[in-house]
Amino acid sequence: MQDLDLQMIRTEIDKADKKLAEVLETRLGLVMQVAAYKKAKGMPVKDKAREEQVIAKVVGLLENKNYSTAVKNIMRSVIDQACVLEETALAAGGDRVLQIACFGPAGSFTHQALEDYFCGKKFKRHHYNTFEEVIASISAGDMDYAVLPIENSSTGGITEVYDLLRQYDCHIVGEQCVKIEQNLLGCEGATLQSIKTVYSHPQGFKQCKDFFRDYPEIEQVPFFSTSKSAEEVAAKQNLSLGAVAGKAAAELYNLKIIAPAINSNNNNYTRFIVIAKDAEVVPNANKITLIVAVKHETGSLYKMLASFYHTGLNMLNLESRPMVGKSWEYFFYIDVTGNLSDPLVADVLDEVRAKSTYVKILGNYCAYEKKV
């Protein structure tokens, strides 16, 4: 029997320890990347199910190997400590401040939707004047999230936003609803009789069409947004100018409400979408938005939509937008209930793809639920 060389054995132990340290360091580096991703997306840093899955997988591998009980116990201890390190690393990932793009200036309904949706999270708002500027900021990676209006219960879908979502290849990751109450605002001293010109976003005018029908002499001037309209009136301090905007805008720009609640529909809500550059997987997601195009032939749209009906999936919304360069052909934007991880939903979408010429999933997210 060859004599054992203690120093040589210790040298080999040092080499093994170095390799083990390098492996653990690599794993911890990957964990820090997970932390950064979760912080950036506003996701929970702790994933107990994932931790248990990792432990179960490693334990299973150990059981299938012919290791001694002592080695198995040591390896199990290493994995347990690695999970502790992972939890610590995730917690230490830093409270990253989310950068969020908002359509319109402060005081807008979009601003309110943003504050409601991201309540409890650390973020910084960045205001933009146009829908395209907002979505382009996401596409370029300058912003983490953006909030945009997509549909109003009185006036329907905001078609420009639908078009830009497809054009810039962004994804919907959430939604928020806000009750809309439009008011006629003016400077101190202005009256309904003194107002000759009113600024507002076209949607604001549409929502108040009955009011302006009674005052045909008032000129309606389309503007960037309702809150921007209020800012313009406040800046000019002209008693003949007014704005259609919300109460928050009146307070922010020190305007008075000349005529309150002038929207035609008292049950007036706007649905806002939260978008990101990449899609996000949400376990309890229950709403899917997709874009579909079908052949320009008799019954093609009916056959595609029948796929949702026959499998019991509830279609929540349907918007059509013309294809540029193709007369009388359309993209269809569809909201439907479901979760992409559900085998039934997967089968339905496979069926839809088979009956369509184009299908793109814009997002699978949690539908807005009114807080009691």
Buried (B, 14 or more C-beta within 10 A) or exposed (E): EEEEEEEEEEEEEEEEEEEEEEEBEEBBEEBBEBBBEBBBBBBEBEBEEEBEEBBEEBBEEBEEEEBEEEEBEEBBEBBEEBBEBBBEBBEEBEEBEBBBBBBBBBBBBBBBBBBBBBEEEEBEBBBBBBBBBBBBBBBEEEBBBBBBBBBBBBBEBBBBBBBBBBEBEBBBBBBBBBBBBBBBBBBEEBEEEBBEBBBBBEBBBBBBBEBBEEBEEBEBBEBBBBBBBBBBBBEEEBBBBBBBBBBBBBEBBEBBBBBEBBBBBEEBBBBBBBBBBEBBEBEEBBBBBBBBBBBBEEEBBEBBBBBBEEEEBEEEBBBEBEEEEEEEBBBBBBBBBBBBEEEEBEEBBEBBBEBBEEBBBBBBBBBBEEEE
